[in-house]
Amino acid sequence: MASVPPGGDMHHSRLCAFVIDCKVDDLDAATEFWSRAFGRPANPPDADSPNYRELKTGDGEPMLLVQKVGHPSRVHLDIETDDIEAEVKRLEALGAKRVEFIKRWWVMEAPSGQRFCVVRPQRGPLEGRANVWGDEGA
């Protein structure tokens, strides 16, 4: 965990999920493949999120999501944080670029070209379970 300067603002972040982006017509078939490939059963579909399927993971493991997309298939990471703007600024200071704001999260690009998302907490509170960052992104 990074130290926080006295009186400095802080936020938390950690790896949240591996997201398997699938440019497919049949998301259920793609989910079945990844479920069997990883030996992880799929959770029932969520009616509020028809373009996503979640595979079961253990406590403390990152989420495994299968997502229907319109761009070429790839895998990306999600970083969850309790302060999206502060985390995005910290990552920009490291060389990342903002690509697009979608609904409630930022799509970003690492200096090496990989895309990733900065999202709100998905697996409960982060305090005591994530990196702690100060104003300067220590």
Summary of the structure (lengths in Angstrom):
residues: 138
radius of gyration: 16.1
end to end distance: 9.5
largest distance: 52.3
contacts: 377
relative contact order: 0.27
helix: 16%
strand: 36%
